[in-house]
């Protein structure tokens, strides 16, 4: 008889045996992306926000702004991690809440502190993820000075965006974001534009949404599925249903994007699926089985997992570590909750391990697998949608590859008929 009931048994991956993984030859992948939660509050009240509207309300206990002392400690730890793991470059993402609420001087301090701390020869690439509301010329001049790339959240045209992305009093944000984006895409600052981030809403027309984003000429677009779990499914996604509403939505955008006469922008989700279908590794945690090498530093200096996990349950992101601790990031890599996101197929549920597209899908985004009792040892709540999308992309790519092979065969046959060196001239 089991000594623990199903109700009290720890949820996966809390019991993951790191020692056994190391004995099997597994080694952790060093962190390469460091998300600085430079400000913990926001000037919007988006209804789907995992930070403020979902299971984890830890933001209420966080300092509003990361102090300079905490920034200095974070910079020291980043430099230490880069040195110990012989990294030639790291990426720092200024995040929130809304990072621009920290103010221009504080953002300048953070960027300069990290770059001053790392060893010579280590490149620190910096980007900021903003809702765009405060994106004025002063901030853009600062980012130009520091070489900081800018990504903006926008969910489509005015109607699509303002379904969820509203101010605290319920006012729409589109006009203010549009003004910020207009400044960003102007000739003086366009080189800073890193892309648009859009959360999918089934009520918004998929092609219309894509074309509204395309109007800004983004170098890349991220389409994000709204966060949900098996306990709290996303809008319109009944876990027991055979329907694929999100898969259908994404397929419509894929067809518009893939079959355009010229490539208009990078659509990261589709690019990653195509890479994986062609046998290349994923560069994203959204699909595939590549090790997740991202870590979050909260405004109080706490070291946490990626913050989308806040949608699962209260405390899902937390670790016992702090940037004041020596070797904190290398220590974090040995935590079961973080190692679980670096062990590839070994982290998949049995149903996923038996799936034909497991190496492409990778069970989707990790937070979307959560179910009370079994933790993250489940397929994605979007399982059927991902299968629908990936198989559709696979067929499109296969058809194109077959057409390329056929054209090559015909050219070779034609060359053989007309090449006198081969004695096959028809003249």
Secondary structure, DSSP 8 states (H G I E B T S, - for coil): --SS-TTTS--TTTT--HHHHHHTT-------EEEEE-B---S---TT-TTTSSS--GGGGS-SB--HHHHHHHHHHHHHHHHHTT-SEEEEEEESS-GGGG-HHHHHHHHHHHHHHS-TT-EEEEEEEE-STT--HHHHHHHHHHTEEEEEE--SSHHHHTTT-B-TTS-B-HHHHHHHHHHHTSTTTGGGEEEEEEE--TTS-HHHHHHHHHTT--SEEEEE-----SSS--TT--TT----HHHHHHHHHHHHHHTSSS--SEEHHHHHHHHHHTT---SSSSSS-----EEEE-TTSEEES-GGGGGTSTTTTEEEEETTSTTHHHHHTTSHHHHTTSSGGGGS-HHHHT-TTHHHHTTSSGGGG-BTTTBT-S--TTHHHHHHHHHHHHHHHHHHHHHHHHHHHHHHHHHHHH-GGGT----
